[in-house]
């Protein structure tokens, strides 16, 4: 009896459900109120569909998926930093601007990386498709 109770306590699913509920709320917020997230989502879905259409190998699809996830994470990080700073600074501050610019640069770097990976994965297939 004690072991069963301990097992239930250690592997509670209620906390896990709550965590997923909060995460889904965050995702919904990002989609409703942040245009860039919607754009990233649509382009990510398009890239995955192209990957399936051009029959990329498994490793190529994994690289593509990780790249898309990195762009998502960079945008989420950027949005989080901006929202936190907006809570504490309601007026212009030069250091806050620099921090926001740096967090936006993270997104730009991941997007440039994703474009390079997309080029490597798709350029030959697109050229062949258009011929």
C-alpha positions, 0 to 999 in steps of 0.5 A, spaced: 500 500 500 505 504 501 509 503 495 503 504 491 502 511 494 509 513 493 509 511 486 503 515 485 506 521 488 512 520 484 509 520 478 503 525 479 500 526 472 496 532 475 502 537 475 504 534 468 497 536 465 497 543 469 504 544 466 502 543 459 496 547 460 500 553 461 505 552 456 499 551 451 496 558 453 503 561 452 503 558 445 496 561 444 498 568 446 504 568 442 499 566 436 494 571 437 498 577 439 505 576 435 505 576 428 512 574 427 510 567 431 504 566 426 509 567 420 515 563 423 509 557 424 507 558 417 514 558 414 516 552 418 510 548 416 511 550 409 518 547 409 516 541 413 511 540 407 516 541 402 521 536 405 516 531 405 514 533 398 521 532 396 522 526 400 528 528 404 531 523 407 530 522 415 536 525 417 535 531 413 528 531 416 531 531 423 535 537 421 530 541 418 525 540 424 531 542 429 532 548 425 525 550 425 524 549 433 531 553 434 527 559 430 521 558 434 525 558 441 529 564 439 523 568 437 519 566 444 526 568 447 526 574 444 518 576 446 519 574 453 525 578 454 521 584 451 515 583 455 519 582 461 523 589 460 516 592 458 514 591 465 520 594 469 521 600 464 515 604 461 520 609 458 525 609 453 532 607 456 538 606 452 541 600 455 534 597 454 534 598 447 540 595 446 538 588 450 532 588 446 536 589 439 541 583 442 535 579 443 532 580 436 539 579 433 538 572 436 532 571 432 536 574 426 542 569 426 537 563 427 533 565 421 539 566 417 542 559 419 535 556 417 535 559 410 542 556 409 540 550 411 534 550 407 538 552 401 543 546 402 537 541 403 532 544 397 536 548 392 538 541 388 531 539 389 528 545 387 532 546 380 531 539 378 523 540 379 523 547 375 527 543 369 
